[in-house]
Amino acid sequence: MFTEIHSFEEFLKLKEEEPAMLAYFSTEACNVCKVLKPKVEELIEAEFSKIKLAYIKSDKLPEVAAQNQIFTAPTIVVFIEGREYIRKSRSIGISELQREIEHPYSMMFSEE
């Protein structure tokens, strides 16, 4: 389930504490975002349950968007150990996202 971020400090803390985090940047006016978000959530919960989901409304938190160089919605950024690993914007395919997450996820969580 997505955790909605309410401040830049909250975003930084989550990114620092979680070994893997998917940040979903959206805006209120983005209809594509509303359709894509539940599909991303379903994928992560079904296949990559150890990835923390963060939801950021770019229009409400412009400083978080600016610090992460987010210029369009939707944008998905996957952070591994606090560092950006994957970035997808605009037209995002779920199967493509799944393929890109599989390798780093299996490397991080294979021993558990």
N, C-alpha and C positions, 0 to 999 in steps of 0.2 A: 504494500500500500504506500502511496506517495505521502511524504511529509511535506506540507507546505512551509516554505521558508518565509519568515517575516522580517528578517534583518540581514545585513551584510555579515555581522558577527556570527549569527546563527549558521549562515552558509559556510563561513570559514571553519567554524568549530566542527561541523558535520564532515566537511571535506577532510579535515585533519584527523578526526577520530575513526572514520570508517575506512577499512582496507580497500573497499570498492564502492563507488557511488555513481549513480546515473542522475545527472541533473537535466530536468526537462524544462526548458525555457519557453514560455508561452505568453500570449496577451489575451485580454478579454475579447477583443474583436476577431481573433483568429478562429475561424470555423474548422479549418484543417486540424488545428491543435486539439479541438474538442473530440474529433473523431479518432485521432491517432493516440491520444493519451491512454484510453483504456486498453488499447491493443499492446502498447509498450508495457503497461502495468501487468497485463496477463502474461506476456512473454517472460518478463523478469521473474515474476512469482512462480511460474511453472518450470523454468529452465535454469534460472540463475538466482536462486532465493537468497544468496548471501550478499547480493548487491543492494545497497540502500538506495531507495528512490527519493529524490528531492524534486519538488515542484516549485518553480520560480515564476511569478508573474512579472515579466520584464517591464511592463508599464507601471507597476506598483513599486518595483525595486530597481530603478534604472541604474543605481550604483553597482548592483550585483551583475547586471547585464553588461555594463560598461567595463568592469574589471575583467570580465571573461570574454570580451570582444564579441558580444552577441548583437548582431545587426538585423536579424530576421527571426520570424517565428513560423513554425516551431524550430527550435534547435535543441539537439540532444548532445550532451557532453558526458563522456564516461571518464571518471577519474579513477586511477589505480594508485593506491598509496599516495594520494594527494596530487598526483600529476595527471595532466590531461593525456588520455590515451586514444580516444575516439571522439570525433566530432561529425555530426550529421545535421544538415539544415534543409529546410523547405520540403522537398519530396523525399520522404524517408521510407524505405522498404523494410518491413519487419524481418523478412528472411535474411536480408543483407545485414541488418543490425545484429541478428542472431549469430550469423557466421563470424562477424567481426569480434563479438564478445566471447565466443567459445574458447579461443586459444588462450587469451590472458586469464580468463576465469578458470580454466582447467589447470593452468600453471599455478595459480594462487591457492586453489582450494583442493588440489588433487590428493594431498596427504590426509585430509580430514575424513 
